[in-house]
Structures are given as structure tokens and as C-alpha cells.
Amino acid sequence: DVQLQAFGGGLVQPGGSLRLSCAASGFTFSRYAMSWVRQAPGKQREWVASVSITGHGDYADSVKDRATVSRDNAKNTIYLQMNNLKPEDTAVYYCNGLYAKFSWGQGTVVTVSS
């Protein structure tokens, strides 16, 4: 079975940083482009960033210049480094395939507040 488990969230002050991780299993991870999406309270899920099978990252305008996405195929894990966090980054963060959509796994809660 496919499993996607995000972790690394927490409570952080505006301007702070977090590194999110998402561990994947149950499929050939290295063959899939992966993405980070987030869902803020009362809002729909929105795409945040994606990483290609070669490691190229793409970013939503809302996080561009503040986020870095990466992957470690040996660990079947993708990462999202978020800097200069803003209150509007508060959301549950999930990972999934970029094109191939798997069942949503466990997200990680990021709360940006003073």
C-alpha cells in the first residue's frame, strides 16, 4: 500500500523557518515527480511546490523565494524548507505525486503566529 507521511511542522513565529519532510513508501519513488500542497482552515488545498524526478523545483508565487523543495531518492523522502514564514502560511501540509495522485496521507500542521 502507498503511504505518504509528512512531518516536521509546528508553531513558529513570523519570520521563522521550518523544514518539512515527507516519507513515501509502496511505490517506486524515484520514478515520480512529487509535490507539496497545503490546506488552510476553511480553504481548499493549494499547490505549494513540486520536485521533478531530476530534482528540479517549481514553486507557487506565494512561496517563491522563501521555499526550497528537494528530494532524497535513497530515503524515499521529499523536503520543503520554508523561510521567512508568514501567518498566511498557516496550514496543514501534505505531499503527493505531482501527476500521479495517491491516497492522501498524514499531513503536518504548520502554525505561524506570534
C-alpha positions in Angstrom: 0.0 0.0 0.0 1.1 3.5 -0.7 1.9 5.6 2.3 2.7 9.3 2.5 3.6 10.7 5.8 4.5 14.3 6.3 6.2 15.6 9.5 8.2 18.5 10.8 5.5 21.1 11.3 5.0 23.1 14.4 4.4 26.5 15.9 6.7 29.2 14.6 6.9 32.9 14.9 6.6 35.1 11.8 10.0 35.3 10.1 11.0 31.9 11.3 11.9 28.7 9.4 10.8 25.1 9.2 11.9 22.1 7.3 9.1 19.7 6.4 9.7 16.1 5.4 7.5 13.6 3.7 8.4 9.9 3.7 6.9 7.8 0.9 6.5 4.0 0.6 4.7 1.5 -1.5 5.7 2.7 -5.0 8.9 3.3 -6.9 9.6 6.8 -5.5 12.4 7.8 -7.8 10.1 7.5 -10.9 7.6 10.1 -9.7 7.6 13.8 -9.6 6.3 14.8 -6.2 4.5 17.8 -4.8 3.7 19.7 -1.6 0.2 21.0 -1.1 -1.4 22.8 1.8 -4.8 23.4 3.2 -5.5 26.4 5.3 -8.5 26.4 7.7 -11.7 26.9 5.6 -9.9 26.9 2.3 -9.3 24.4 -0.5 -6.0 22.6 -0.9 -3.5 24.6 -2.9 -0.3 23.5 -4.6 2.9 24.9 -2.9 5.8 23.3 -4.7 6.9 20.3 -6.7 10.1 18.5 -7.4 10.8 16.6 -10.6 12.5 13.2 -10.8 15.7 15.0 -11.6 15.3 17.3 -8.6 14.1 20.5 -10.3 11.8 22.5 -8.1 8.8 24.7 -9.0 7.0 27.0 -6.7 3.8 28.8 -6.2 4.1 32.5 -6.3 3.0 32.7 -2.7 6.2 30.9 -1.5 8.6 31.6 -4.3 12.0 33.0 -2.9 11.1 31.6 0.5 10.9 27.9 -0.1 13.2 25.2 -1.3 12.0 21.8 -2.3 14.3 18.8 -2.6 14.3 15.0 -2.6 16.4 12.1 -1.4 15.6 9.1 -3.5 17.7 6.9 -1.3 15.4 7.7 1.6 12.2 8.0 -0.4 11.7 11.4 1.1 11.0 14.9 -0.1 11.7 18.0 1.8 10.3 21.6 2.0 12.5 24.2 3.6 10.4 27.2 4.4 12.0 30.5 5.4 10.6 33.9 6.4 7.3 32.2 7.4 4.2 34.4 7.3 0.8 33.9 9.1 -0.7 33.1 5.8 1.5 30.0 5.6 -0.5 28.5 8.4 -2.0 25.3 7.0 -1.8 21.5 7.0 0.9 20.5 4.6 0.7 17.3 2.6 2.8 15.6 -0.1 1.5 13.6 -3.1 2.6 12.7 -6.6 2.6 15.7 -8.9 0.9 13.9 -11.8 0.0 10.5 -10.3 -2.3 11.1 -7.4 -2.1 8.7 -4.5 -4.4 8.4 -1.5 -3.7 11.4 0.8 -1.6 10.5 3.7 -0.9 12.2 7.0 -0.2 15.9 6.9 1.7 18.1 9.2 0.4 21.2 10.8 2.3 24.5 10.4 1.1 27.4 12.5 2.8 30.8 12.1 1.8 33.1 14.9 3.4 35.4 17.4 
